[in-house]
Structure formats: C-alpha cells, structure tokens
Amino acid sequence: MEILPLILIVVISVAVIFLWFRGKQQESRAAEGDTSNIPAILMAYWLVASAVFGPNFFILRMGGVFDITIERLLFIVILALLGAGLFNGKVNLRSGITIEMTMMVFVLICVVSMMRTGFLRTSPYFPSPWFVFITGYLFPFVVYVYAKNYLRDENQVQLILHTLFFFGIYLCLIAPFEYFNLRQFVFPRYINDITISELHMERARGPFLNAAFNGVGILIGFICGLHLLEKKTGFTRFFYQALLLLFFPAVFFTLTRSVYLGLLITLFIFLRWYKTSFSKWKLISLPMALVLIVGIVNSPRLLSKERREGGVYQVEEVDIRLALLEKSYFMFSERPLMGIGLAQFIPASTRAYKGRTAFVAEEAGAQFQHNHLMGIATELGLEGIIVYLTFIILILRRMAQLTGKLSESGIMGRNLRIAIVAIWCVYLNNNLFVEPSNALFINAVPFLFAGLADGLYIRASESGQKIRS
C-alpha cells in the first residue's frame, strides 16, 4: 500500500518544517506586522503534491462532482486564503495589477475559445480543453497572485527554495533507478505503470511521466540549491555543494536534449551574472570538470544517433517536430484570428490533412504540438499569442525593474532576481520543444517566482526602501 509511505513522508516533513521555522518565527515578524509562515508552508506542500500526489497517485471519483485528489484539496485551501485575503486587505487587486489584468484577458480568450469548440474532450484519446486550461493557465495564474501577496519575507522564500531543492534531490535519487531499470526502488509506483504511461527507453521521467518535464524539475531544484548557498557556511555549505553534484548525472539520465540545453543556459547565467564573494568557478569547477571528463570518455556515445546512449544526434524526432510546425503553420494560416480552439490541435491533426506543406512523419499526427508558442498561436489565434507574449514580456520587465529594489547580498538580495530569471529561461527554453499545458508543477513554479518578484517590487516601490535580507 502506497498510503503508508505517504503518511510517513508527510509526518516527517511536517515535523522538520515546523521545528526548523519555529526558531525563526520572530525574524519574520518585521515592520509589516505579524507575518505567518503558514501560507508558504501550504504552498510548499501543494507544489510537491501537484507533481507527485495527483490523479495517478490517489483519486476519489464522485458522480456529478469533479474528481478529488490530494493536490486539489490543498488548492481549495489556497483559494480560501486568497478569498479571505480579499476581505482582510492582505490581497491587493486595486493597484499595480497590470500583469494580472493581462492574465485575465488571456483567461477570457481561453473561455471564449472553449465556448466555441467545447469544454470537454470529444474522445478519451484527446486532451480535455478544461483540463489544459486549468493546469496550463488558470491555476498558475492563481499561484502568481498568491505568491505576490503572501510570500513576503526571507523565511518564507527560504522555505519555498528548500522545498524545491529537496524535491529536486528526490528526482535525482530516483533517476538512476529508472535509467538502470531498478524500478523496485522507484516511488510512487505509478511511475512504472505502463497502463498509465508507456515506458520510453528507460528515460528518467519521474512523477511527471515525461523526461523533459522531469528535467525542468531537476534544473529548478539545482537553481534553488545554488541560491541557497548564499546563507550556508562551514559544513552545511559543503553538504549542500555535495548534494548539488547529484543534479549533473540526473540531467543525463533524462536523455533529453532540451534539458541538456537548459543546464548549459543555467550555468551560463550563473557564471555571467550571479554575484559571489569568491571566484564563481570555485562553486562549479568540480562538477564542470566531471562533466568534461565524462563527456570526453563517452564522446562516441554523446554524438550517437541512439537516444538510449545519451546521444544528441537523433534526427527522427527533429523531423517530427518540423512536421508538426508545418502542420501548425498551415492550421494557423487557415484561422489566424480566432484559432482552431483551445486544446484542439490533436483532434484537428487526426482529421484528413490537406495542407500545402510537406508532412513527413505519420506518427506525429497524434502528438502534442511540441512548441508552446506555436501551439497557442494555432489554437487561440493572433489575439491569444499577442496577449500571452504581452504578460510574459511584462513579467521579464518586472524582473529587470527589481534590480534597484534589492539589497546587495542575501537570500532576498539581487542574486534572487538572477535565480528567478534562470528558472524562467529554463522554462521558456523547454517550452520551445514540448507542450507544457498538461504539467501543473512545471507551469506553477515559474509563475510563483514571477509573483514573488512582482510583489517585492510593488512593496519596495510603495515603501521607498530596498528590500533587505
């Protein structure tokens, strides 16, 4: 029974979190008043639940009512806190809400699209428009508002960073068991269930059942761990640095090129812009040396066309993605204004294709678009992609504006902005190769940090003071 390990995990994690943060509670009661860590703890639990304890782990089906899962129950509590915040003044929806208003416009576009083409799936083999809407956009937008208004001090931010870091460690630990087919050690068990999702060449897919999403989760944990070193000294710092070494082989075990590229982007951002009191090469010189040594030793494999060997020269999947792009462009050109409808790419792809472009891979017909931006343009038309790009640009602009509002060092210092930018770069890079709308955790985390950045900027601007760690 998987419920026993779950209970043990929950009990231990609750005890650790409360004991750790109880001693720091006084520090979080700053000039703003009595700041509780409960909202951050709730968000931390929901993030893990959204990745691990979703419908594949436990689901209670009630006729005429939406399916009940662990992460949905936690999200109801989050919604209740937001609702209460609207009445007690903790949630501000009156000023500095340009990004939220743009998100609301995008939500309306999605709802109108579903009103045109349907809210429910037309076949068990097709994605549900309502599910795509919730996991891809609605819930992440709610997380954005929640983080903006409830994550305010260093203790809360550290809690989120530690949660994502140790969740990344969990992904790193089960990755070799998946890769080497030691599946008796993989938890939860549904990761191995071929009736839920067919195994794909022993790639490390984790609880997401997708190697690309698993890689993003690993890289997010890696970024959070790097930033947590800001507050670590002595043996604790050495221990965290040792844990960071686990992330490099875990990236390889995903056997996914977009994840390899995400790691390179992360290392470049940290080496170029992350400020430290010592040479940054000291932080990652050993991991980089190990990667180079392994790369040289395995260069014939890395340059192989065989994915199972970790090679990067497979061309079949590139052909499929190009074919999907060609099909998307044709469907977009047919309906450029309103699009074909939210989550309608797969149903439209399975119909008779009479496009004017070459379509070379038959198996691509029943796949997701594999490019998020092109998928939005195809399904929601010009207005959808324009509004989506607008709030993405506004979020990145807010991160740039945050520079002068943060202190020089510390968890809440300027390096926090670099870590957030790195997470967003990994997210956006991955979205160029996959369709992320069905991965709640992968969508929620970047918007959580975007909400955190927006909240920090708004409060610093209103107070006229820099945010201090």
C-alpha positions as CSV (number, residue, x, y, z in Angstrom):
1,M,0.0,0.0,0.0
2,E,1.4,3.4,-1.0
3,I,-0.6,5.2,1.7
4,L,1.9,4.1,4.4
5,P,5.0,5.7,2.8
6,L,2.9,8.8,2.1
7,I,1.8,9.1,5.7
8,L,5.5,8.7,6.8
9,I,6.7,11.3,4.3
10,V,4.0,13.8,5.4
11,V,4.6,13.3,9.1
12,I,8.4,13.7,8.8
13,S,8.2,16.7,6.5
14,V,5.7,18.5,8.7
15,A,7.9,17.9,11.8
16,V,11.0,19.1,10.1
17,I,9.4,22.2,8.6
18,F,7.7,23.3,11.8
19,L,10.8,22.6,14.0
20,W,13.1,24.5,11.6
21,F,10.9,27.5,11.2
22,R,9.7,27.8,14.8
23,G,13.1,29.1,15.9
24,K,13.0,31.8,13.2
25,Q,9.4,32.9,13.7
26,Q,10.5,36.1,15.5
27,E,12.6,37.2,12.5
28,S,9.6,37.1,10.2
29,R,7.6,39.5,12.4
30,A,9.0,42.6,10.9
31,A,7.7,46.1,10.3
32,E,4.9,44.8,8.2
33,G,3.4,43.1,11.3
34,D,3.0,39.5,12.3
35,T,3.9,37.5,9.2
36,S,2.9,33.8,9.4
37,N,4.8,31.1,7.6
38,I,1.6,29.1,7.1
39,P,0.9,30.4,3.6
40,A,4.4,29.5,2.5
41,I,4.1,26.0,4.1
42,L,0.8,25.4,2.4
43,M,2.2,26.5,-1.0
44,A,5.3,24.2,-0.5
45,Y,3.1,21.2,0.2
46,W,0.9,22.0,-2.8
47,L,3.8,22.2,-5.1
48,V,5.0,18.8,-4.2
49,A,1.5,17.4,-4.3
50,S,0.9,18.8,-7.7
51,A,3.9,16.9,-9.0
52,V,3.7,13.6,-7.1
53,F,0.3,13.2,-5.4
54,G,-2.0,14.0,-8.3
55,P,-4.7,11.8,-10.0
56,N,-2.2,9.0,-10.8
57,F,-1.4,8.6,-7.0
58,F,-4.9,8.9,-5.5
59,I,-8.3,10.0,-6.9
60,L,-11.7,9.9,-5.4
61,R,-14.4,10.0,-8.1
62,M,-17.8,11.3,-7.1
63,G,-20.6,11.3,-9.6
64,G,-21.6,14.7,-10.8
65,V,-18.7,16.3,-9.0
66,F,-15.1,17.0,-10.0
67,D,-12.5,14.3,-9.2
68,I,-11.0,14.8,-5.7
69,T,-7.2,14.5,-5.4
70,I,-4.7,15.5,-2.7
71,E,-3.3,18.4,-4.6
72,R,-6.8,19.7,-5.4
73,L,-7.8,19.6,-1.8
74,L,-4.7,21.7,-0.9
75,F,-5.5,24.1,-3.7
76,I,-9.0,24.7,-2.3
77,V,-7.3,25.8,0.9
78,I,-5.1,28.2,-1.2
79,L,-8.2,29.6,-2.9
80,A,-9.9,30.0,0.6
81,L,-6.8,32.0,1.8
82,L,-7.0,34.2,-1.3
83,G,-10.7,34.8,-0.7
84,A,-10.1,35.7,2.9
85,G,-7.3,38.0,1.9
86,L,-9.6,40.0,-0.4
87,F,-11.7,40.8,2.7
88,N,-9.0,41.5,5.2
89,G,-6.8,43.5,2.9
90,K,-3.9,41.1,2.5
91,V,-4.6,40.6,-1.2
92,N,-4.3,43.8,-3.3
93,L,-6.2,43.8,-6.6
94,R,-6.6,47.5,-6.8
95,S,-3.1,48.9,-7.8
96,G,0.0,47.6,-9.6
97,I,-2.0,44.8,-11.3
98,T,-1.1,45.3,-14.9
99,I,0.2,41.8,-15.2
100,E,-2.9,40.4,-13.5
101,M,-5.2,42.3,-15.9
102,T,-3.3,40.9,-18.9
103,M,-3.7,37.4,-17.5
104,M,-7.4,38.0,-17.0
105,V,-7.7,39.0,-20.7
106,F,-5.9,35.7,-21.7
107,V,-8.3,33.7,-19.4
108,L,-11.3,35.3,-21.2
109,I,-9.8,34.4,-24.6
110,C,-9.5,30.8,-23.4
111,V,-13.0,30.7,-22.1
112,V,-14.5,32.2,-25.3
113,S,-12.4,29.6,-27.3
114,M,-13.9,26.8,-25.2
115,M,-17.4,28.2,-25.6
116,R,-16.8,27.9,-29.4
117,T,-15.3,24.4,-29.6
118,G,-16.3,22.8,-26.3
119,F,-15.1,22.4,-22.7
120,L,-14.9,18.6,-22.7
121,R,-12.9,16.2,-24.7
122,T,-14.5,14.6,-27.7
123,S,-12.6,11.4,-27.3
124,P,-10.8,9.6,-24.5
125,Y,-7.6,9.9,-26.6
126,F,-7.8,13.7,-26.9
127,P,-6.8,16.2,-24.2
128,S,-9.6,17.9,-22.2
129,P,-9.8,21.6,-23.0
130,W,-10.9,22.3,-19.5
131,F,-8.0,20.4,-18.0
132,V,-5.5,22.1,-20.3
133,F,-7.0,25.5,-19.3
134,I,-6.7,24.8,-15.6
135,T,-3.3,23.2,-15.5
136,G,-1.7,25.3,-18.2
137,Y,-3.0,28.8,-17.3
138,L,-5.7,29.2,-14.6
139,F,-4.0,27.6,-11.6
140,P,-0.6,29.0,-12.4
141,F,-2.2,32.5,-12.6
142,V,-3.8,31.9,-9.2
143,V,-0.4,30.8,-7.8
144,Y,1.1,34.1,-9.2
145,V,-1.5,36.2,-7.3
146,Y,-1.0,34.1,-4.2
147,A,2.8,34.4,-4.2
148,K,2.7,38.1,-4.9
149,N,0.5,38.8,-1.9
150,Y,1.5,36.1,0.7
151,L,5.2,35.4,0.1
152,R,6.8,38.5,1.7
153,D,9.9,37.7,3.9
154,E,13.1,35.8,3.8
155,N,11.9,32.8,5.9
156,Q,9.0,32.2,3.5
157,V,11.2,32.4,0.4
158,Q,13.8,30.1,2.0
159,L,11.0,27.6,2.7
160,I,10.0,27.5,-0.9
161,L,13.6,27.3,-2.1
162,H,14.4,24.4,0.3
163,T,11.2,22.6,-0.8
164,L,12.1,22.8,-4.5
165,F,15.7,22.0,-3.8
166,F,15.0,18.8,-1.8
167,F,12.2,17.9,-4.3
168,G,14.9,18.1,-6.9
169,I,17.1,15.8,-4.8
170,Y,14.3,13.3,-4.8
171,L,14.1,13.5,-8.6
172,C,17.9,13.0,-8.7
173,L,17.7,9.9,-6.5
174,I,15.0,8.0,-8.4
175,A,16.5,9.0,-11.8
176,P,19.3,6.3,-11.8
177,F,16.8,3.7,-10.7
178,E,14.6,4.5,-13.7
179,Y,17.6,4.6,-16.1
180,F,19.1,1.3,-14.9
181,N,15.7,-0.3,-14.7
182,L,15.8,-0.8,-10.9
183,R,12.2,0.0,-10.7
184,Q,11.5,-1.7,-7.4
185,F,13.2,1.4,-5.8
186,V,11.0,3.9,-7.6
187,F,8.3,5.7,-5.6
188,P,5.5,6.3,-6.3
189,R,4.7,3.1,-8.1
190,Y,2.6,4.6,-10.8
191,I,5.8,5.9,-12.4
192,N,6.4,2.2,-13.5
193,D,2.8,1.6,-14.5
194,I,2.7,1.0,-18.3
195,T,-1.1,1.2,-18.2
196,I,-0.8,4.8,-17.2
197,S,2.1,5.8,-19.5
198,E,4.3,3.6,-21.7
199,L,7.9,3.5,-20.6
200,H,10.2,5.2,-23.1
201,M,13.7,3.7,-23.3
202,E,14.3,3.9,-19.5
203,R,14.5,7.6,-19.6
204,A,14.2,9.3,-16.1
205,R,10.6,10.6,-16.3
206,G,9.9,10.9,-12.6
207,P,6.4,11.5,-11.3
208,F,5.7,13.8,-14.3
209,L,5.9,10.7,-16.6
210,N,7.8,12.9,-19.1
211,A,11.5,13.2,-19.3
212,A,11.5,16.9,-20.4
213,F,9.3,18.0,-17.5
214,N,11.3,15.9,-15.1
215,G,14.5,17.6,-16.4
216,V,12.9,21.0,-15.7
217,G,12.0,20.0,-12.2
218,I,15.6,18.8,-11.7
219,L,17.0,22.1,-13.0
220,I,14.7,24.2,-10.9
221,G,15.9,22.3,-7.8
222,F,19.5,22.9,-9.0
223,I,18.9,26.6,-9.3
224,C,17.3,26.8,-5.9
225,G,20.2,24.9,-4.3
226,L,22.7,27.2,-5.9
227,H,21.0,30.3,-4.5
228,L,20.6,28.7,-1.0
229,L,24.4,28.6,-0.7
230,E,24.1,32.4,0.0
231,K,23.2,31.6,3.6
232,K,25.2,28.4,4.1
233,T,28.6,28.3,5.8
234,G,31.0,25.6,7.1
235,F,30.0,22.0,6.9
236,T,26.4,22.9,5.9
237,R,27.7,24.7,2.8
238,F,29.9,21.7,2.0
239,F,26.9,19.4,2.4
240,Y,24.8,21.4,0.0
241,Q,27.6,21.6,-2.5
242,A,27.9,17.8,-2.4
243,L,24.2,17.4,-2.9
244,L,24.4,19.7,-6.0
245,L,26.7,17.1,-7.6
246,L,23.7,14.8,-7.9
247,F,22.0,17.0,-10.4
248,F,24.5,16.6,-13.2
249,P,24.1,12.8,-13.7
250,A,20.4,13.2,-13.2
251,V,20.2,15.6,-16.1
252,F,21.9,13.0,-18.3
253,F,19.5,10.3,-17.1
254,T,16.6,12.2,-18.7
255,L,18.2,11.6,-22.1
256,T,16.6,14.8,-23.3
257,R,18.4,17.5,-25.4
258,S,16.2,20.4,-24.2
259,V,17.3,19.5,-20.6
260,Y,20.9,19.4,-21.6
261,L,20.5,22.9,-23.2
262,G,18.6,24.1,-20.1
263,L,21.6,23.1,-17.9
264,L,24.0,25.0,-20.2
265,I,21.7,28.1,-20.0
266,T,21.6,27.8,-16.2
267,L,25.4,27.6,-15.9
268,F,25.9,30.5,-18.3
269,I,23.5,32.7,-16.4
270,F,25.1,31.9,-13.0
271,L,28.7,32.3,-14.3
272,R,27.9,35.6,-16.1
273,W,25.6,37.5,-13.7
274,Y,25.4,35.8,-10.3
275,K,27.5,37.8,-7.8
276,T,29.6,36.0,-5.2
277,S,32.3,37.0,-2.8
278,F,34.7,34.4,-4.3
279,S,35.5,33.1,-7.7
280,K,32.4,31.6,-9.2
281,W,34.5,28.8,-10.8
282,K,35.1,27.5,-7.2
283,L,31.4,26.8,-7.0
284,I,31.0,24.6,-10.0
285,S,34.6,23.8,-11.1
286,L,34.5,20.3,-9.8
287,P,31.1,19.5,-11.4
288,M,32.2,21.0,-14.7
289,A,35.4,19.1,-14.6
290,L,33.5,15.8,-14.0
291,V,31.1,16.7,-16.8
292,L,34.0,17.4,-19.2
293,I,35.8,14.1,-18.2
294,V,32.6,12.0,-18.7
295,G,31.9,13.9,-21.9
296,I,35.3,13.1,-23.4
297,V,35.3,9.5,-22.3
298,N,31.8,9.0,-23.7
299,S,32.1,11.3,-26.7
300,P,31.2,8.5,-29.2
301,R,28.0,7.9,-27.3
302,L,27.2,11.5,-26.8
303,L,27.5,12.1,-30.5
304,S,25.5,9.0,-31.2
305,K,22.1,8.8,-33.0
306,E,20.9,6.4,-30.3
307,R,18.9,8.1,-27.6
308,R,19.5,5.2,-25.1
309,E,23.2,6.1,-25.3
310,G,22.5,9.7,-24.4
311,G,23.4,10.9,-27.9
312,V,22.3,14.2,-29.3
313,Y,22.3,13.5,-33.0
314,Q,18.9,11.8,-33.3
315,V,17.2,13.2,-36.3
316,E,13.9,11.4,-36.4
317,E,12.4,13.5,-33.6
318,V,13.7,16.6,-35.2
319,D,11.8,15.6,-38.4
320,I,8.6,15.0,-36.4
321,R,8.9,18.4,-34.7
322,L,9.4,20.2,-38.1
323,A,6.5,18.3,-39.5
324,L,4.3,19.4,-36.5
325,L,5.5,23.0,-37.0
326,E,4.5,22.8,-40.7
327,K,1.1,21.5,-39.8
328,S,0.6,24.2,-37.1
329,Y,1.5,26.9,-39.6
330,F,-1.0,25.6,-42.1
331,M,-3.8,25.4,-39.5
332,F,-2.9,28.9,-38.2
333,S,-3.0,30.3,-41.7
334,E,-6.5,28.9,-42.1
335,R,-7.8,30.6,-38.9
336,P,-5.3,33.3,-37.9
337,L,-7.7,35.4,-35.8
338,M,-9.6,33.0,-33.5
339,G,-7.5,29.9,-33.9
340,I,-8.8,26.3,-34.1
341,G,-9.8,26.3,-30.4
342,L,-8.1,25.6,-27.1
343,A,-6.7,22.0,-26.9
344,Q,-7.9,21.3,-30.4
345,F,-4.5,20.7,-32.1
346,I,-4.6,16.9,-31.6
347,P,-8.2,16.4,-32.7
348,A,-7.6,18.7,-35.7
349,S,-4.4,16.8,-36.5
350,T,-6.1,13.5,-36.7
351,R,-8.6,14.6,-39.4
352,A,-7.7,14.5,-43.1
353,Y,-4.8,16.8,-43.6
354,K,-5.0,18.8,-46.8
355,G,-2.2,21.2,-46.2
356,R,0.1,22.7,-48.7
357,T,3.2,21.8,-46.8
358,A,5.1,18.5,-46.7
359,F,4.2,16.2,-43.8
360,V,6.9,13.6,-43.4
361,A,6.2,11.8,-40.1
362,E,2.9,9.9,-39.9
363,E,3.3,9.2,-36.2
364,A,3.4,13.0,-35.5
365,G,-0.3,13.2,-36.3
366,A,-1.4,12.2,-32.8
367,Q,1.1,14.1,-30.8
368,F,1.1,17.4,-29.0
369,Q,2.4,20.4,-30.9
370,H,5.8,20.3,-29.1
371,N,6.2,24.1,-29.3
372,H,4.1,26.1,-26.8
373,L,4.2,29.4,-28.6
374,M,3.2,27.9,-31.9
375,G,0.6,25.9,-30.2
376,I,-1.0,29.0,-28.6
377,A,-1.0,30.8,-32.0
378,T,-2.6,27.8,-33.7
379,E,-5.3,27.2,-31.0
380,L,-6.0,30.7,-29.8
381,G,-5.1,32.8,-32.9
382,L,-3.3,36.1,-33.1
383,E,-5.1,37.7,-30.1
384,G,-4.1,34.7,-27.9
385,I,-0.4,34.7,-28.7
386,I,-0.2,38.5,-28.5
387,V,-1.8,38.6,-25.1
388,Y,0.4,35.7,-23.9
389,L,3.6,37.3,-25.1
390,T,2.5,40.6,-23.5
391,F,2.3,39.3,-20.0
392,I,5.5,37.2,-20.4
393,I,7.3,40.5,-21.5
394,L,5.7,42.3,-18.6
395,I,7.0,39.6,-16.2
396,L,10.5,39.8,-17.6
397,R,10.4,43.6,-17.5
398,R,9.4,43.4,-13.8
399,M,12.4,41.3,-13.1
400,A,14.6,43.9,-14.7
401,Q,12.9,46.7,-12.7
402,L,13.5,44.7,-9.5
403,T,17.3,45.2,-9.7
404,G,17.4,48.5,-7.8
405,K,14.9,47.4,-5.2
406,L,17.0,44.6,-3.7
407,S,20.0,44.6,-1.4
408,E,23.4,43.6,-2.5
409,S,23.5,40.2,-0.9
410,G,21.5,37.6,1.0
411,I,18.6,35.3,0.0
412,M,16.5,38.4,-0.8
413,G,19.3,40.2,-2.5
414,R,20.0,40.9,-6.1
415,N,21.0,37.3,-6.8
416,L,17.4,36.2,-6.1
417,R,16.5,38.0,-9.3
418,I,19.2,36.1,-11.2
419,A,17.9,32.8,-9.9
420,I,14.3,33.7,-10.9
421,V,15.5,34.7,-14.4
422,A,17.3,31.4,-14.7
423,I,14.2,29.5,-13.8
424,W,12.2,31.4,-16.4
425,C,14.9,30.8,-19.1
426,V,14.8,27.1,-18.4
427,Y,11.0,27.1,-18.5
428,L,10.8,29.1,-21.8
429,N,13.6,27.1,-23.4
430,N,11.8,23.8,-22.6
431,N,8.5,25.2,-24.0
432,L,10.1,25.5,-27.4
433,F,10.4,21.7,-27.5
434,V,7.3,20.4,-25.6
435,E,3.7,21.4,-24.9
436,P,3.6,22.1,-21.2
437,S,-0.1,22.8,-20.7
438,N,-0.7,19.4,-19.0
439,A,2.1,19.8,-16.5
440,L,0.8,21.8,-13.5
441,F,4.0,21.8,-11.4
442,I,6.1,22.9,-14.4
443,N,3.8,25.8,-15.1
444,A,3.1,26.8,-11.5
445,V,6.7,27.2,-10.3
446,P,7.8,29.9,-12.8
447,F,4.6,31.9,-12.1
448,L,5.2,31.5,-8.4
449,F,8.6,33.2,-8.7
450,A,7.2,35.8,-11.0
451,G,4.5,36.7,-8.5
452,L,7.2,36.8,-5.8
453,A,9.2,39.3,-7.9
454,D,6.2,41.4,-8.7
455,G,5.2,41.6,-5.0
456,L,8.7,42.5,-3.9
457,Y,8.8,45.3,-6.5
458,I,5.4,46.7,-5.6
459,R,6.1,46.8,-1.8
460,A,9.6,48.2,-2.3
461,S,8.2,51.0,-4.5
462,E,5.4,51.8,-2.1
463,S,7.8,52.0,0.9
464,G,10.6,53.8,-1.0
465,Q,13.1,51.4,0.6
466,K,15.2,48.5,-0.6
467,I,14.2,45.0,0.4
468,R,16.7,43.7,3.0
469,S,17.5,40.1,3.8
